[in-house]
């Protein structure tokens, strides 16, 4: 098999065997295609890849000003490919498994203040069907911490109004149930009971998938993750919020508010759909930083140069 044939087989297996989403497998495929192009360009035999050659590839990414996160993701994809090759009896040098990942600078997730979230929600003109749809979508994100792809995948009838909860399907098609508070339920019910039908009726040829979807476009199609991301960015701009905010900021805010309100880490892990507790633990650091900020702002001696960050 050539390297490209190995990549194709590996990426297909990510969905078929490991249950990765189509977006995840496409991302792996794109990263590995970049590695394959580099190997051809550099005249490197990928089946005899040396540690020095792999470091050269990573160095090229660094010189191209790729972020540490991007370099680590590319290296992870290469490691996964070579591990798959080894498990399928394809002889390789083993250099990928021995390569160390570049260290990432510690960075806390970006969150939104309650005031910013309110401005975002109020930027939607709920007198219009699309505005009411956007309000329902944003309310749902804020109430559940859902990933943008999970919101896109929701079907009409997916919200259980009687039980005040919604069933989400996360990475690897893992199912979880997240409770909804009353105001979020009300906004989604208003949209689903009226504006959604208006959007479908106004569309010339609604798609079958659009008829099933909870969030539909003006053309009667299911709104993709990209389309919902555009909604968030457009409404954030209308609200005058930081241009760097993303839909994930609402997920980060959801987690931080839960921990700040006394929820235990395991419960937050389940509500977010994190496979590993270590992924959720970053929010404990964020909560501590918020407490420090509050202390600095409120303490009478904070302006006197006292170090409120010491243990």
ROBALO-232591 format. One record per residue (C-alpha): residue number from 1; residue in one letter; x, y, z. Coordinates in steps of 0.001 Angstrom, whole numbers, plus 500000, padded with zeros to 6 digits. Last residue first. Layout:
! residues N
+-----+------+--------+--------+--------+
! pos ! code !   east !  north !     up !
+-----+------+--------+--------+--------+
! NUM !    A !      X !      Y !      Z !
...
+-----+------+--------+--------+--------+
This chain:
! residues 311
+-----+------+--------+--------+--------+
! pos ! code !   east !  north !     up !
+-----+------+--------+--------+--------+
! 311 !    X ! 498214 ! 530787 ! 548535 !
! 310 !    X ! 499354 ! 533867 ! 546656 !
! 309 !    X ! 497190 ! 535477 ! 543974 !
! 308 !    X ! 495885 ! 538371 ! 546083 !
! 307 !    X ! 499252 ! 540083 ! 545986 !
! 306 !    X ! 498661 ! 543376 ! 547834 !
! 305 !    X ! 499622 ! 546367 ! 545689 !
! 304 !    X ! 497607 ! 548929 ! 547611 !
! 303 !    X ! 494643 ! 548795 ! 545230 !
! 302 !    X ! 493592 ! 545411 ! 546593 !
! 301 !    X ! 493518 ! 546829 ! 550143 !
! 300 !    X ! 489738 ! 547303 ! 550382 !
! 299 !    X ! 489057 ! 543868 ! 548825 !
! 298 !    X ! 486230 ! 543973 ! 546283 !
! 297 !    X ! 487934 ! 544126 ! 542882 !
! 296 !    X ! 490883 ! 541929 ! 543817 !
! 295 !    X ! 488563 ! 539433 ! 545485 !
! 294 !    X ! 486308 ! 539251 ! 542428 !
! 293 !    X ! 489317 ! 538703 ! 540172 !
! 292 !    X ! 490608 ! 535969 ! 542482 !
! 291 !    X ! 487217 ! 534272 ! 542472 !
! 290 !    X ! 487169 ! 534406 ! 538671 !
! 289 !    X ! 490632 ! 532850 ! 538558 !
! 288 !    X ! 489484 ! 530025 ! 540855 !
! 287 !    X ! 486508 ! 529325 ! 538579 !
! 286 !    X ! 488813 ! 529155 ! 535565 !
! 285 !    X ! 491078 ! 526702 ! 537357 !
! 284 !    X ! 488054 ! 524500 ! 538105 !
! 283 !    X ! 487074 ! 524835 ! 534451 !
! 282 !    X ! 490299 ! 523160 ! 533334 !
! 281 !    X ! 489162 ! 520072 ! 535254 !
! 280 !    X ! 486602 ! 519150 ! 532591 !
! 279 !    X ! 489185 ! 517800 ! 530144 !
! 278 !    X ! 490884 ! 515929 ! 533001 !
! 277 !    X ! 487591 ! 514149 ! 533699 !
! 276 !    X ! 487911 ! 512352 ! 530358 !
! 275 !    X ! 485090 ! 511453 ! 527978 !
! 274 !    X ! 483514 ! 514884 ! 528219 !
! 273 !    X ! 479781 ! 514962 ! 527476 !
! 272 !    X ! 479309 ! 518450 ! 528923 !
! 271 !    X ! 476549 ! 517337 ! 531299 !
! 270 !    X ! 478504 ! 514229 ! 532296 !
! 269 !    X ! 481690 ! 516159 ! 533065 !
! 268 !    X ! 479682 ! 518770 ! 534985 !
! 267 !    X ! 478238 ! 516002 ! 537148 !
! 266 !    X ! 481695 ! 514539 ! 537752 !
! 265 !    X ! 483126 ! 517946 ! 538737 !
! 264 !    X ! 480553 ! 518624 ! 541444 !
! 263 !    X ! 478050 ! 521459 ! 541060 !
! 262 !    X ! 478462 ! 524274 ! 543600 !
! 261 !    X ! 477220 ! 527347 ! 541741 !
! 260 !    X ! 480728 ! 528271 ! 540604 !
! 259 !    X ! 481051 ! 524799 ! 539109 !
! 258 !    X ! 477807 ! 525222 ! 537187 !
! 257 !    X ! 478674 ! 528773 ! 536113 !
! 256 !    X ! 482042 ! 527634 ! 534811 !
! 255 !    X ! 480540 ! 524815 ! 532760 !
! 254 !    X ! 477863 ! 526994 ! 531132 !
! 253 !    X ! 480400 ! 529764 ! 530475 !
! 252 !    X ! 482715 ! 527356 ! 528664 !
! 251 !    X ! 479809 ! 526118 ! 526544 !
! 250 !    X ! 478812 ! 529721 ! 525829 !
! 249 !    X ! 482401 ! 530490 ! 524820 !
! 248 !    X ! 482197 ! 527499 ! 522458 !
! 247 !    X ! 479837 ! 529544 ! 520274 !
! 246 !    X ! 482818 ! 531813 ! 519528 !
! 245 !    X ! 483930 ! 535162 ! 520944 !
! 244 !    X ! 486927 ! 536785 ! 519241 !
! 243 !    X ! 484854 ! 539656 ! 517833 !
! 242 !    X ! 484220 ! 540861 ! 521390 !
! 241 !    X ! 480576 ! 541917 ! 521674 !
! 240 !    X ! 478782 ! 544817 ! 519996 !
! 239 !    X ! 475368 ! 543111 ! 520178 !
! 238 !    X ! 475061 ! 543185 ! 516377 !
! 237 !    X ! 478526 ! 541604 ! 516117 !
! 236 !    X ! 477510 ! 538845 ! 518553 !
! 235 !    X ! 474327 ! 538268 ! 516514 !
! 234 !    X ! 476358 ! 537820 ! 513320 !
! 233 !    X ! 478939 ! 535577 ! 515004 !
! 232 !    X ! 476283 ! 533346 ! 516581 !
! 231 !    X ! 474283 ! 533042 ! 513367 !
! 230 !    X ! 477459 ! 532251 ! 511401 !
! 229 !    X ! 478219 ! 529456 ! 513876 !
! 228 !    X ! 474700 ! 528146 ! 513243 !
! 227 !    X ! 475420 ! 528045 ! 509507 !
! 226 !    X ! 478761 ! 526291 ! 510059 !
! 225 !    X ! 477160 ! 523700 ! 512358 !
! 224 !    X ! 474617 ! 523027 ! 509614 !
! 223 !    X ! 471102 ! 524425 ! 509627 !
! 222 !    X ! 468722 ! 521765 ! 508362 !
! 221 !    X ! 467242 ! 523002 ! 505116 !
! 220 !    X ! 463995 ! 524892 ! 504436 !
! 219 !    X ! 465511 ! 527695 ! 502391 !
! 218 !    X ! 465076 ! 530194 ! 505258 !
! 217 !    X ! 467190 ! 527819 ! 507335 !
! 216 !    X ! 465911 ! 525231 ! 509799 !
! 215 !    X ! 466721 ! 524522 ! 513449 !
! 214 !    X ! 464742 ! 521572 ! 514793 !
! 213 !    X ! 465392 ! 519335 ! 511812 !
! 212 !    X ! 462977 ! 516741 ! 510434 !
! 211 !    X ! 461473 ! 518915 ! 507679 !
! 210 !    X ! 464976 ! 520109 ! 506860 !
! 209 !    X ! 466154 ! 516525 ! 506397 !
! 208 !    X ! 463375 ! 516026 ! 503856 !
! 207 !    X ! 464468 ! 519208 ! 502103 !
! 206 !    X ! 462163 ! 522223 ! 501948 !
! 205 !    X ! 461368 ! 523230 ! 498361 !
! 204 !    X ! 460162 ! 526802 ! 497993 !
! 203 !    X ! 460775 ! 527859 ! 501605 !
! 202 !    X ! 458107 ! 530120 ! 503113 !
! 201 !    X ! 456210 ! 527173 ! 504620 !
! 200 !    X ! 459388 ! 525782 ! 506196 !
! 199 !    X ! 460276 ! 529127 ! 507774 !
! 198 !    X ! 456698 ! 529603 ! 508984 !
! 197 !    X ! 456652 ! 526116 ! 510530 !
! 196 !    X ! 459820 ! 526910 ! 512495 !
! 195 !    X ! 458406 ! 530280 ! 513536 !
! 194 !    X ! 455326 ! 528818 ! 515224 !
! 193 !    X ! 455374 ! 525960 ! 517719 !
! 192 !    X ! 459075 ! 525221 ! 517422 !
! 191 !    X ! 460024 ! 528864 ! 517964 !
! 190 !    X ! 457715 ! 529509 ! 520894 !
! 189 !    X ! 458637 ! 526129 ! 522412 !
! 188 !    X ! 462368 ! 526922 ! 522113 !
! 187 !    X ! 461825 ! 530258 ! 523847 !
! 186 !    X ! 459686 ! 528763 ! 526631 !
! 185 !    X ! 462070 ! 525875 ! 527286 !
! 184 !    X ! 464954 ! 528337 ! 527670 !
! 183 !    X ! 462872 ! 530374 ! 530139 !
! 182 !    X ! 461961 ! 527287 ! 532166 !
! 181 !    X ! 465398 ! 525761 ! 532745 !
! 180 !    X ! 466582 ! 522855 ! 530643 !
! 179 !    X ! 468035 ! 519557 ! 531889 !
! 178 !    X ! 470708 ! 517737 ! 529851 !
! 177 !    X ! 470420 ! 514114 ! 528708 !
! 176 !    X ! 473453 ! 512406 ! 527202 !
! 175 !    X ! 474050 ! 510180 ! 524197 !
! 174 !    X ! 477422 ! 509246 ! 522767 !
! 173 !    X ! 477388 ! 509333 ! 518966 !
! 172 !    X ! 481235 ! 509178 ! 518964 !
! 171 !    X ! 481287 ! 512831 ! 519908 !
! 170 !    X ! 477992 ! 514098 ! 521256 !
! 169 !    X ! 474338 ! 513208 ! 520815 !
! 168 !    X ! 472086 ! 515427 ! 522890 !
! 167 !    X ! 468770 ! 514586 ! 524572 !
! 166 !    X ! 466909 ! 517605 ! 525889 !
! 165 !    X ! 465252 ! 518217 ! 529238 !
! 164 !    X ! 462277 ! 519840 ! 530926 !
! 163 !    X ! 460481 ! 516497 ! 531534 !
! 162 !    X ! 457222 ! 517750 ! 530003 !
! 161 !    X ! 459041 ! 519864 ! 527415 !
! 160 !    X ! 461127 ! 516994 ! 526062 !
! 159 !    X ! 463181 ! 518696 ! 523360 !
! 158 !    X ! 463873 ! 516425 ! 520400 !
! 157 !    X ! 460429 ! 517050 ! 518918 !
! 156 !    X ! 461977 ! 518679 ! 515882 !
! 155 !    X ! 465377 ! 517116 ! 515345 !
! 154 !    X ! 468663 ! 518142 ! 516950 !
! 153 !    X ! 471815 ! 517544 ! 514860 !
! 152 !    X ! 472626 ! 521255 ! 514475 !
! 151 !    X ! 472524 ! 521746 ! 518246 !
! 150 !    X ! 474959 ! 518851 ! 518694 !
! 149 !    X ! 477288 ! 520292 ! 516048 !
! 148 !    X ! 477382 ! 523623 ! 517911 !
! 147 !    X ! 478400 ! 521829 ! 521096 !
! 146 !    X ! 475804 ! 522017 ! 523829 !
! 145 !    X ! 476467 ! 523952 ! 527044 !
! 144 !    X ! 472834 ! 523285 ! 527954 !
! 143 !    X ! 471130 ! 526548 ! 528917 !
! 142 !    X ! 473386 ! 528949 ! 527006 !
! 141 !    X ! 473307 ! 526841 ! 523853 !
! 140 !    X ! 469517 ! 526434 ! 524063 !
! 139 !    X ! 468993 ! 530167 ! 524580 !
! 138 !    X ! 471199 ! 530807 ! 521539 !
! 137 !    X ! 469132 ! 528468 ! 519344 !
! 136 !    X ! 465813 ! 529815 ! 520598 !
! 135 !    X ! 466944 ! 533402 ! 519987 !
! 134 !    X ! 468168 ! 532496 ! 516495 !
! 133 !    X ! 464857 ! 530852 ! 515623 !
! 132 !    X ! 462958 ! 533890 ! 516934 !
! 131 !    X ! 465101 ! 536109 ! 514718 !
! 130 !    X ! 464559 ! 533860 ! 511700 !
! 129 !    X ! 460771 ! 533983 ! 512234 !
! 128 !    X ! 460785 ! 537800 ! 512660 !
! 127 !    X ! 459210 ! 539504 ! 515682 !
! 126 !    X ! 461963 ! 537856 ! 517756 !
! 125 !    X ! 464511 ! 540405 ! 516559 !
! 124 !    X ! 467642 ! 538780 ! 518021 !
! 123 !    X ! 470161 ! 541146 ! 519634 !
! 122 !    X ! 468476 ! 540456 ! 522998 !
! 121 !    X ! 470182 ! 537087 ! 523282 !
! 120 !    X ! 473627 ! 538550 ! 522659 !
! 119 !    X ! 473073 ! 541422 ! 525068 !
! 118 !    X ! 471960 ! 538941 ! 527757 !
! 117 !    X ! 475058 ! 536797 ! 527185 !
! 116 !    X ! 477260 ! 539881 ! 527484 !
! 115 !    X ! 475610 ! 540839 ! 530792 !
! 114 !    X ! 475951 ! 537275 ! 532106 !
! 113 !    X ! 479663 ! 537516 ! 531377 !
! 112 !    X ! 481048 ! 535350 ! 528618 !
! 111 !    X ! 483833 ! 532796 ! 528810 !
! 110 !    X ! 487194 ! 532248 ! 527136 !
! 109 !    X ! 488922 ! 529019 ! 528100 !
! 108 !    X ! 492125 ! 529302 ! 530158 !
! 107 !    X ! 495461 ! 529138 ! 528430 !
! 106 !    X ! 498558 ! 527289 ! 529628 !
! 105 !    X ! 501221 ! 527528 ! 526937 !
! 104 !    X ! 501410 ! 524344 ! 524923 !
! 103 !    X ! 504449 ! 522127 ! 525036 !
! 102 !    X ! 505533 ! 520672 ! 521716 !
! 101 !    X ! 504657 ! 516964 ! 521429 !
! 100 !    X ! 507438 ! 514416 ! 521803 !
!  99 !    X ! 508234 ! 512054 ! 518931 !
!  98 !    X ! 508776 ! 508397 ! 519927 !
!  97 !    X ! 505557 ! 507010 ! 518415 !
!  96 !    X ! 506225 ! 508782 ! 515120 !
!  95 !    X ! 509751 ! 507356 ! 514782 !
!  94 !    X ! 508560 ! 503734 ! 514822 !
!  93 !    X ! 510460 ! 502902 ! 511620 !
!  92 !    X ! 507549 ! 501350 ! 509720 !
!  91 !    X ! 506460 ! 497841 ! 508693 !
!  90 !    X ! 502823 ! 497430 ! 507732 !
!  89 !    X ! 501348 ! 494544 ! 509706 !
!  88 !    X ! 497924 ! 496061 ! 510217 !
!  87 !    X ! 498574 ! 497060 ! 513849 !
!  86 !    X ! 501747 ! 498844 ! 512741 !
!  85 !    X ! 499888 ! 500837 ! 510100 !
!  84 !    X ! 497235 ! 501829 ! 512637 !
!  83 !    X ! 499938 ! 503084 ! 515024 !
!  82 !    X ! 501507 ! 504956 ! 512123 !
!  81 !    X ! 498208 ! 506680 ! 511315 !
!  80 !    X ! 497485 ! 507566 ! 514932 !
!  79 !    X ! 500948 ! 509041 ! 515394 !
!  78 !    X ! 500532 ! 511130 ! 512233 !
!  77 !    X ! 497155 ! 512446 ! 513439 !
!  76 !    X ! 498611 ! 513287 ! 516853 !
!  75 !    X ! 501485 ! 515121 ! 515167 !
!  74 !    X ! 499019 ! 517209 ! 513148 !
!  73 !    X ! 497012 ! 518009 ! 516289 !
!  72 !    X ! 500172 ! 518930 ! 518214 !
!  71 !    X ! 501244 ! 521265 ! 515411 !
!  70 !    X ! 497792 ! 522876 ! 515314 !
!  69 !    X ! 497732 ! 523402 ! 519093 !
!  68 !    X ! 501248 ! 524857 ! 519020 !
!  67 !    X ! 500014 ! 527395 ! 516477 !
!  66 !    X ! 501170 ! 527261 ! 512872 !
!  65 !    X ! 503588 ! 530062 ! 512101 !
!  64 !    X ! 504824 ! 528580 ! 508800 !
!  63 !    X ! 508192 ! 528254 ! 510559 !
!  62 !    X ! 506473 ! 526066 ! 513164 !
!  61 !    X ! 504935 ! 523850 ! 510496 !
!  60 !    X ! 508334 ! 523472 ! 508855 !
!  59 !    X ! 509815 ! 522538 ! 512223 !
!  58 !    X ! 507210 ! 519819 ! 512638 !
!  57 !    X ! 508245 ! 518345 ! 509284 !
!  56 !    X ! 511932 ! 518590 ! 510205 !
!  55 !    X ! 511191 ! 516873 ! 513512 !
!  54 !    X ! 509697 ! 514017 ! 511493 !
!  53 !    X ! 512856 ! 513847 ! 509384 !
!  52 !    X ! 515068 ! 513766 ! 512479 !
!  51 !    X ! 513017 ! 510935 ! 514026 !
!  50 !    X ! 513438 ! 508943 ! 510843 !
!  49 !    X ! 510670 ! 507944 ! 508431 !
!  48 !    X ! 511398 ! 504629 ! 506747 !
!  47 !    X ! 507803 ! 503938 ! 505672 !
!  46 !    X ! 507303 ! 507627 ! 504888 !
!  45 !    X ! 510251 ! 507641 ! 502440 !
!  44 !    X ! 511149 ! 511332 ! 502441 !
!  43 !    X ! 511785 ! 513279 ! 499228 !
!  42 !    X ! 510945 ! 516580 ! 500949 !
!  41 !    X ! 508086 ! 517406 ! 498561 !
!  40 !    X ! 506736 ! 513873 ! 498636 !
!  39 !    X ! 506887 ! 513718 ! 502432 !
!  38 !    X ! 505357 ! 517211 ! 502726 !
!  37 !    X ! 502422 ! 516231 ! 500514 !
!  36 !    X ! 501808 ! 513167 ! 502693 !
!  35 !    X ! 501891 ! 515261 ! 505882 !
!  34 !    X ! 499348 ! 517695 ! 504416 !
!  33 !    X ! 497126 ! 514764 ! 503415 !
!  32 !    X ! 497437 ! 513558 ! 507000 !
!  31 !    X ! 496073 ! 516827 ! 508378 !
!  30 !    X ! 493215 ! 516898 ! 505852 !
!  29 !    X ! 492265 ! 513270 ! 506559 !
!  28 !    X ! 492297 ! 513812 ! 510306 !
!  27 !    X ! 489997 ! 516836 ! 509876 !
!  26 !    X ! 487681 ! 514852 ! 507607 !
!  25 !    X ! 487527 ! 512059 ! 510200 !
!  24 !    X ! 486595 ! 514556 ! 512909 !
!  23 !    X ! 483895 ! 516236 ! 510825 !
!  22 !    X ! 482384 ! 512873 ! 509848 !
!  21 !    X ! 482126 ! 511991 ! 513535 !
!  20 !    X ! 484315 ! 509320 ! 515069 !
!  19 !    X ! 482703 ! 505938 ! 515734 !
!  18 !    X ! 485994 ! 504144 ! 516346 !
!  17 !    X ! 485436 ! 501319 ! 513861 !
!  16 !    X ! 483456 ! 502730 ! 510921 !
!  15 !    X ! 484166 ! 506441 ! 511418 !
!  14 !    X ! 487882 ! 506262 ! 512219 !
!  13 !    X ! 488215 ! 503225 ! 509955 !
!  12 !    X ! 487564 ! 505321 ! 506857 !
!  11 !    X ! 490410 ! 507636 ! 507950 !
!  10 !    X ! 492819 ! 504711 ! 508303 !
!   9 !    X ! 491941 ! 503227 ! 504920 !
!   8 !    X ! 492371 ! 506564 ! 503144 !
!   7 !    X ! 495645 ! 507283 ! 504962 !
!   6 !    X ! 497048 ! 503842 ! 504105 !
!   5 !    X ! 496146 ! 504381 ! 500455 !
!   4 !    X ! 497902 ! 507763 ! 500573 !
!   3 !    X ! 501017 ! 506170 ! 502085 !
!   2 !    X ! 501119 ! 503561 ! 499326 !
!   1 !    X ! 500000 ! 500000 ! 500000 !
+-----+------+--------+--------+--------+
